[in-house]
Amino acid sequence: MKDVTTDPDEESTYECFACGAVTRATSPIECPECGADMRNREIPVE
Ligand SMILES: [Zn+2]
């Protein structure tokens, strides 16, 4: 059962696919270290 609510005004933890950098942001961003796409850590990956 998926019951993950995402509040757009609330920060989530994002992890870089490429280099593993972690940052907090309110929306999906590019990695500040390498510019790659970042993934929201708080949403489980299937
Ligand atoms: Zn990166």
N, CA, C, O and the ligand as a Tripos MOL2 file, in Angstrom:
@<TRIPOS>MOLECULE
protein
  185   183    47     0     0
PROTEIN
NO_CHARGES

@<TRIPOS>ATOM
      1 N           0.8470   -1.1960    0.0000 N.3       1 MET1
      2 CA          0.0000    0.0000    0.0000 C.3       1 MET1
      3 C           0.8790    1.2410    0.0000 C.2       1 MET1
      4 O           1.7520    1.4220    0.8480 O.2       1 MET1
      5 N           0.6160    2.0690   -0.9660 N.am      2 LYS2
      6 CA          1.4080    3.2900   -1.0620 C.3       2 LYS2
      7 C           0.6320    4.4500   -0.4660 C.2       2 LYS2
      8 O          -0.4560    4.7990   -0.9260 O.2       2 LYS2
      9 N           1.1960    5.0210    0.5360 N.am      3 ASP3
     10 CA          0.5140    6.1300    1.2090 C.3       3 ASP3
     11 C           1.5090    7.2460    1.4800 C.2       3 ASP3
     12 O           1.4560    7.9070    2.5170 O.2       3 ASP3
     13 N           2.4060    7.4430    0.5420 N.am      4 VAL4
     14 CA          3.4170    8.4770    0.7100 C.3       4 VAL4
     15 C           2.8610    9.7970    0.2060 C.2       4 VAL4
     16 O           2.5400    9.9540   -0.9720 O.2       4 VAL4
     17 N           2.7580   10.7220    1.1130 N.am      5 THR5
     18 CA          2.2960   12.0440    0.7000 C.3       5 THR5
     19 C           3.4870   12.9750    0.5850 C.2       5 THR5
     20 O           4.3550   13.0100    1.4570 O.2       5 THR5
     21 N           3.5140   13.7090   -0.4790 N.am      6 THR6
     22 CA          4.6110   14.6470   -0.6760 C.3       6 THR6
     23 C           4.0760   16.0690   -0.6210 C.2       6 THR6
     24 O           3.2950   16.4960   -1.4710 O.2       6 THR6
     25 N           4.5070   16.7700    0.3750 N.am      7 ASP7
     26 CA          4.1430   18.1740    0.5170 C.3       7 ASP7
     27 C           5.1410   19.0100   -0.2840 C.2       7 ASP7
     28 O           6.3380   18.9740   -0.0010 O.2       7 ASP7
     29 N           4.6790   19.7410   -1.2510 N.am      8 PRO8
     30 CA          5.6080   20.4930   -2.1080 C.3       8 PRO8
     31 C           6.3850   21.5750   -1.3720 C.2       8 PRO8
     32 O           7.4130   22.0510   -1.8530 O.2       8 PRO8
     33 N           5.8860   21.9580   -0.2030 N.am      9 ASP9
     34 CA          6.5890   22.9910    0.5690 C.3       9 ASP9
     35 C           7.5360   22.4000    1.5940 C.2       9 ASP9
     36 O           8.2260   23.1220    2.3140 O.2       9 ASP9
     37 N           7.5600   21.0750    1.6520 N.am     10 GLU10
     38 CA          8.3980   20.4180    2.6460 C.3      10 GLU10
     39 C           9.6420   19.8460    1.9860 C.2      10 GLU10
     40 O           9.5710   19.2610    0.9050 O.2      10 GLU10
     41 N          10.7670   20.0180    2.6370 N.am     11 GLU11
     42 CA         12.0010   19.5170    2.0520 C.3      11 GLU11
     43 C          12.0840   18.0050    2.1170 C.2      11 GLU11
     44 O          11.6370   17.3760    3.0760 O.2      11 GLU11
     45 N          12.6610   17.4460    1.0860 N.am     12 SER12
     46 CA         12.9480   16.0250    1.0630 C.3      12 SER12
     47 C          14.4410   15.8320    0.8590 C.2      12 SER12
     48 O          15.1670   16.7550    0.4910 O.2      12 SER12
     49 N          14.8750   14.6110    1.1090 N.am     13 THR13
     50 CA         16.2880   14.3140    0.9030 C.3      13 THR13
     51 C          16.4810   13.7470   -0.4960 C.2      13 THR13
     52 O          15.8290   12.7770   -0.8840 O.2      13 THR13
     53 N          17.3770   14.3610   -1.2370 N.am     14 TYR14
     54 CA         17.6720   13.9000   -2.5870 C.3      14 TYR14
     55 C          19.0890   13.3680   -2.6560 C.2      14 TYR14
     56 O          20.0220   13.9310   -2.0840 O.2      14 TYR14
     57 N          19.2180   12.2420   -3.3900 N.am     15 GLU15
     58 CA         20.5240   11.6050   -3.5320 C.3      15 GLU15
     59 C          20.8920   11.5520   -5.0100 C.2      15 GLU15
     60 O          20.0700   11.2120   -5.8620 O.2      15 GLU15
     61 N          22.1250   11.8910   -5.2890 N.am     16 CYS16
     62 CA         22.5980   11.8890   -6.6760 C.3      16 CYS16
     63 C          22.8130   10.4640   -7.1740 C.2      16 CYS16
     64 O          23.4220    9.6340   -6.5000 O.2      16 CYS16
     65 N          22.2930   10.2060   -8.3780 N.am     17 PHE17
     66 CA         22.5080    8.8920   -8.9990 C.3      17 PHE17
     67 C          23.9830    8.6540   -9.2930 C.2      17 PHE17
     68 O          24.4970    7.5460   -9.1420 O.2      17 PHE17
     69 N          24.6480    9.7230   -9.7170 N.am     18 ALA18
     70 CA         25.9890    9.5610  -10.2800 C.3      18 ALA18
     71 C          27.0850    9.5280   -9.2240 C.2      18 ALA18
     72 O          27.9480    8.6510   -9.2500 O.2      18 ALA18
     73 N          27.0550   10.4920   -8.2810 N.am     19 CYS19
     74 CA         28.1780   10.6010   -7.3490 C.3      19 CYS19
     75 C          27.7910   10.3350   -5.9070 C.2      19 CYS19
     76 O          28.6560   10.2520   -5.0350 O.2      19 CYS19
     77 N          26.4870   10.2000   -5.6490 N.am     20 GLY20
     78 CA         26.0530    9.8380   -4.3100 C.3      20 GLY20
     79 C          25.9130   11.0060   -3.3610 C.2      20 GLY20
     80 O          25.6730   10.8070   -2.1700 O.2      20 GLY20
     81 N          26.0580   12.2150   -3.8580 N.am     21 ALA21
     82 CA         25.8800   13.3960   -3.0130 C.3      21 ALA21
     83 C          24.4410   13.4500   -2.5210 C.2      21 ALA21
     84 O          23.5160   13.0570   -3.2320 O.2      21 ALA21
     85 N          24.2630   13.9420   -1.2950 N.am     22 VAL22
     86 CA         22.9380   14.0280   -0.6990 C.3      22 VAL22
     87 C          22.6630   15.4700   -0.3140 C.2      22 VAL22
     88 O          23.5230   16.1470    0.2500 O.2      22 VAL22
     89 N          21.4600   15.9360   -0.6230 N.am     23 THR23
     90 CA         21.1070   17.2960   -0.2670 C.3      23 THR23
     91 C          19.6220   17.3690    0.0540 C.2      23 THR23
     92 O          18.8520   16.4770   -0.3030 O.2      23 THR23
     93 N          19.2330   18.4300    0.7250 N.am     24 ARG24
     94 CA         17.8310   18.6430    1.0350 C.3      24 ARG24
     95 C          17.2860   19.6900    0.0770 C.2      24 ARG24
     96 O          17.9320   20.7030   -0.1910 O.2      24 ARG24
     97 N          16.0720   19.4290   -0.4420 N.am     25 ALA25
     98 CA         15.4710   20.3780   -1.3700 C.3      25 ALA25
     99 C          13.9640   20.1840   -1.3450 C.2      25 ALA25
    100 O          13.4600   19.1650   -0.8720 O.2      25 ALA25
    101 N          13.2540   21.1800   -1.8650 N.am     26 THR26
    102 CA         11.7890   21.1090   -1.8830 C.3      26 THR26
    103 C          11.2660   20.5110   -3.1840 C.2      26 THR26
    104 O          10.0820   20.1970   -3.2970 O.2      26 THR26
    105 N          12.1510   20.3570   -4.1630 N.am     27 SER27
    106 CA         11.7220   19.7800   -5.4290 C.3      27 SER27
    107 C          12.9170   19.1090   -6.0870 C.2      27 SER27
    108 O          14.0630   19.4140   -5.7570 O.2      27 SER27
    109 N          12.6530   18.1940   -7.0200 N.am     28 PRO28
    110 CA         13.7600   17.5040   -7.6860 C.3      28 PRO28
    111 C          14.7280   18.5000   -8.3130 C.2      28 PRO28
    112 O          14.3190   19.4520   -8.9770 O.2      28 PRO28
    113 N          15.9820   18.2710   -8.0950 N.am     29 ILE29
    114 CA         17.0060   19.2040   -8.5570 C.3      29 ILE29
    115 C          18.1310   18.4500   -9.2370 C.2      29 ILE29
    116 O          18.1630   17.2200   -9.2490 O.2      29 ILE29
    117 N          19.0440   19.2090   -9.7960 N.am     30 GLU30
    118 CA         20.2630   18.6130  -10.3230 C.3      30 GLU30
    119 C          21.3320   18.6280   -9.2360 C.2      30 GLU30
    120 O          21.3660   19.5200   -8.3890 O.2      30 GLU30
    121 N          22.1820   17.6460   -9.2790 N.am     31 CYS31
    122 CA         23.2450   17.5420   -8.2990 C.3      31 CYS31
    123 C          24.1390   18.7720   -8.3210 C.2      31 CYS31
    124 O          24.6220   19.1640   -9.3830 O.2      31 CYS31
    125 N          24.3670   19.3870   -7.1660 N.am     32 PRO32
    126 CA         25.2490   20.5530   -7.1180 C.3      32 PRO32
    127 C          26.7070   20.1850   -7.3670 C.2      32 PRO32
    128 O          27.5330   21.0430   -7.6790 O.2      32 PRO32
    129 N          27.0080   18.9070   -7.2270 N.am     33 GLU33
    130 CA         28.3900   18.4620   -7.4020 C.3      33 GLU33
    131 C          28.7040   18.1410   -8.8570 C.2      33 GLU33
    132 O          29.7590   18.5160   -9.3690 O.2      33 GLU33
    133 N          27.7810   17.4430   -9.5230 N.am     34 CYS34
    134 CA         28.0970   16.9430  -10.8650 C.3      34 CYS34
    135 C          27.0060   17.2220  -11.8840 C.2      34 CYS34
    136 O          27.1990   16.9480  -13.0680 O.2      34 CYS34
    137 N          25.8610   17.7600  -11.4600 N.am     35 GLY35
    138 CA         24.8260   18.1440  -12.4100 C.3      35 GLY35
    139 C          23.9260   17.0160  -12.8650 C.2      35 GLY35
    140 O          23.0720   17.2120  -13.7290 O.2      35 GLY35
    141 N          24.1060   15.8240  -12.2880 N.am     36 ALA36
    142 CA         23.2610   14.6920  -12.6660 C.3      36 ALA36
    143 C          21.8980   14.8000  -11.9870 C.2      36 ALA36
    144 O          21.7120   15.5950  -11.0660 O.2      36 ALA36
    145 N          20.9560   13.9950  -12.4530 N.am     37 ASP37
    146 CA         19.6420   13.9650  -11.8170 C.3      37 ASP37
    147 C          19.7500   13.4140  -10.4080 C.2      37 ASP37
    148 O          20.5730   12.5440  -10.1240 O.2      37 ASP37
    149 N          18.8900   13.9450   -9.5140 N.am     38 MET38
    150 CA         18.8780   13.4480   -8.1460 C.3      38 MET38
    151 C          17.5690   12.7390   -7.8720 C.2      38 MET38
    152 O          16.5370   13.0500   -8.4670 O.2      38 MET38
    153 N          17.6260   11.7930   -6.9740 N.am     39 ARG39
    154 CA         16.4840   10.9580   -6.6540 C.3      39 ARG39
    155 C          16.0310   11.2530   -5.2270 C.2      39 ARG39
    156 O          16.8470   11.4330   -4.3230 O.2      39 ARG39
    157 N          14.7080   11.2970   -5.0470 N.am     40 ASN40
    158 CA         14.1540   11.5080   -3.7100 C.3      40 ASN40
    159 C          14.3210   10.2390   -2.8820 C.2      40 ASN40
    160 O          13.7280    9.2000   -3.1700 O.2      40 ASN40
    161 N          15.1350   10.3550   -1.8610 N.am     41 ARG41
    162 CA         15.4230    9.1980   -1.0030 C.3      41 ARG41
    163 C          14.2160    8.7400   -0.2030 C.2      41 ARG41
    164 O          14.1410    7.5780    0.1990 O.2      41 ARG41
    165 N          13.2790    9.6330    0.0300 N.am     42 GLU42
    166 CA         12.1620    9.2970    0.9210 C.3      42 GLU42
    167 C          11.0500    8.5540    0.2000 C.2      42 GLU42
    168 O          10.0700    8.1420    0.8210 O.2      42 GLU42
    169 N          11.2000    8.3800   -1.1080 N.am     43 ILE43
    170 CA         10.2560    7.5580   -1.8580 C.3      43 ILE43
    171 C          10.9500    6.2450   -2.2070 C.2      43 ILE43
    172 O          11.9110    6.2350   -2.9770 O.2      43 ILE43
    173 N          10.4720    5.1470   -1.6510 N.am     44 PRO44
    174 CA         11.1260    3.8590   -1.8850 C.3      44 PRO44
    175 C          11.1600    3.5090   -3.3690 C.2      44 PRO44
    176 O          10.1970    3.7470   -4.0980 O.2      44 PRO44
    177 N          12.2770    2.9430   -3.8020 N.am     45 VAL45
    178 CA         12.4060    2.5070   -5.1900 C.3      45 VAL45
    179 C          11.9620    1.0570   -5.2770 C.2      45 VAL45
    180 O          12.3580    0.2290   -4.4560 O.2      45 VAL45
    181 N          11.1550    0.7580   -6.2530 N.am     46 GLU46
    182 CA         10.6640   -0.6130   -6.3920 C.3      46 GLU46
    183 C          11.6870   -1.4720   -7.1130 C.2      46 GLU46
    184 O          11.4540   -2.6620   -7.3260 O.2      46 GLU46
    185 ZN         26.3120   14.1250   -8.3420 Zn       47 ZN47
@<TRIPOS>BOND
     1     1     2 1
     2     2     3 1
     3     3     4 2
     4     3     5 am
     5     5     6 1
     6     6     7 1
     7     7     8 2
     8     7     9 am
     9     9    10 1
    10    10    11 1
    11    11    12 2
    12    11    13 am
    13    13    14 1
    14    14    15 1
    15    15    16 2
    16    15    17 am
    17    17    18 1
    18    18    19 1
    19    19    20 2
    20    19    21 am
    21    21    22 1
    22    22    23 1
    23    23    24 2
    24    23    25 am
    25    25    26 1
    26    26    27 1
    27    27    28 2
    28    27    29 am
    29    29    30 1
    30    30    31 1
    31    31    32 2
    32    31    33 am
    33    33    34 1
    34    34    35 1
    35    35    36 2
    36    35    37 am
    37    37    38 1
    38    38    39 1
    39    39    40 2
    40    39    41 am
    41    41    42 1
    42    42    43 1
    43    43    44 2
    44    43    45 am
    45    45    46 1
    46    46    47 1
    47    47    48 2
    48    47    49 am
    49    49    50 1
    50    50    51 1
    51    51    52 2
    52    51    53 am
    53    53    54 1
    54    54    55 1
    55    55    56 2
    56    55    57 am
    57    57    58 1
    58    58    59 1
    59    59    60 2
    60    59    61 am
    61    61    62 1
    62    62    63 1
    63    63    64 2
    64    63    65 am
    65    65    66 1
    66    66    67 1
    67    67    68 2
    68    67    69 am
    69    69    70 1
    70    70    71 1
    71    71    72 2
    72    71    73 am
    73    73    74 1
    74    74    75 1
    75    75    76 2
    76    75    77 am
    77    77    78 1
    78    78    79 1
    79    79    80 2
    80    79    81 am
    81    81    82 1
    82    82    83 1
    83    83    84 2
    84    83    85 am
    85    85    86 1
    86    86    87 1
    87    87    88 2
    88    87    89 am
    89    89    90 1
    90    90    91 1
    91    91    92 2
    92    91    93 am
    93    93    94 1
    94    94    95 1
    95    95    96 2
    96    95    97 am
    97    97    98 1
    98    98    99 1
    99    99   100 2
   100    99   101 am
   101   101   102 1
   102   102   103 1
   103   103   104 2
   104   103   105 am
   105   105   106 1
   106   106   107 1
   107   107   108 2
   108   107   109 am
   109   109   110 1
   110   110   111 1
   111   111   112 2
   112   111   113 am
   113   113   114 1
   114   114   115 1
   115   115   116 2
   116   115   117 am
   117   117   118 1
   118   118   119 1
   119   119   120 2
   120   119   121 am
   121   121   122 1
   122   122   123 1
   123   123   124 2
   124   123   125 am
   125   125   126 1
   126   126   127 1
   127   127   128 2
   128   127   129 am
   129   129   130 1
   130   130   131 1
   131   131   132 2
   132   131   133 am
   133   133   134 1
   134   134   135 1
   135   135   136 2
   136   135   137 am
   137   137   138 1
   138   138   139 1
   139   139   140 2
   140   139   141 am
   141   141   142 1
   142   142   143 1
   143   143   144 2
   144   143   145 am
   145   145   146 1
   146   146   147 1
   147   147   148 2
   148   147   149 am
   149   149   150 1
   150   150   151 1
   151   151   152 2
   152   151   153 am
   153   153   154 1
   154   154   155 1
   155   155   156 2
   156   155   157 am
   157   157   158 1
   158   158   159 1
   159   159   160 2
   160   159   161 am
   161   161   162 1
   162   162   163 1
   163   163   164 2
   164   163   165 am
   165   165   166 1
   166   166   167 1
   167   167   168 2
   168   167   169 am
   169   169   170 1
   170   170   171 1
   171   171   172 2
   172   171   173 am
   173   173   174 1
   174   174   175 1
   175   175   176 2
   176   175   177 am
   177   177   178 1
   178   178   179 1
   179   179   180 2
   180   179   181 am
   181   181   182 1
   182   182   183 1
   183   183   184 2
@<TRIPOS>SUBSTRUCTURE
     1 MET1         2 RESIDUE 1 A MET
     2 LYS2         6 RESIDUE 1 A LYS
     3 ASP3        10 RESIDUE 1 A ASP
     4 VAL4        14 RESIDUE 1 A VAL
     5 THR5        18 RESIDUE 1 A THR
     6 THR6        22 RESIDUE 1 A THR
     7 ASP7        26 RESIDUE 1 A ASP
     8 PRO8        30 RESIDUE 1 A PRO
     9 ASP9        34 RESIDUE 1 A ASP
    10 GLU10       38 RESIDUE 1 A GLU
    11 GLU11       42 RESIDUE 1 A GLU
    12 SER12       46 RESIDUE 1 A SER
    13 THR13       50 RESIDUE 1 A THR
    14 TYR14       54 RESIDUE 1 A TYR
    15 GLU15       58 RESIDUE 1 A GLU
    16 CYS16       62 RESIDUE 1 A CYS
    17 PHE17       66 RESIDUE 1 A PHE
    18 ALA18       70 RESIDUE 1 A ALA
    19 CYS19       74 RESIDUE 1 A CYS
    20 GLY20       78 RESIDUE 1 A GLY
    21 ALA21       82 RESIDUE 1 A ALA
    22 VAL22       86 RESIDUE 1 A VAL
    23 THR23       90 RESIDUE 1 A THR
    24 ARG24       94 RESIDUE 1 A ARG
    25 ALA25       98 RESIDUE 1 A ALA
    26 THR26      102 RESIDUE 1 A THR
    27 SER27      106 RESIDUE 1 A SER
    28 PRO28      110 RESIDUE 1 A PRO
    29 ILE29      114 RESIDUE 1 A ILE
    30 GLU30      118 RESIDUE 1 A GLU
    31 CYS31      122 RESIDUE 1 A CYS
    32 PRO32      126 RESIDUE 1 A PRO
    33 GLU33      130 RESIDUE 1 A GLU
    34 CYS34      134 RESIDUE 1 A CYS
    35 GLY35      138 RESIDUE 1 A GLY
    36 ALA36      142 RESIDUE 1 A ALA
    37 ASP37      146 RESIDUE 1 A ASP
    38 MET38      150 RESIDUE 1 A MET
    39 ARG39      154 RESIDUE 1 A ARG
    40 ASN40      158 RESIDUE 1 A ASN
    41 ARG41      162 RESIDUE 1 A ARG
    42 GLU42      166 RESIDUE 1 A GLU
    43 ILE43      170 RESIDUE 1 A ILE
    44 PRO44      174 RESIDUE 1 A PRO
    45 VAL45      178 RESIDUE 1 A VAL
    46 GLU46      182 RESIDUE 1 A GLU
    47 ZN47       185 GROUP 0 **** ****
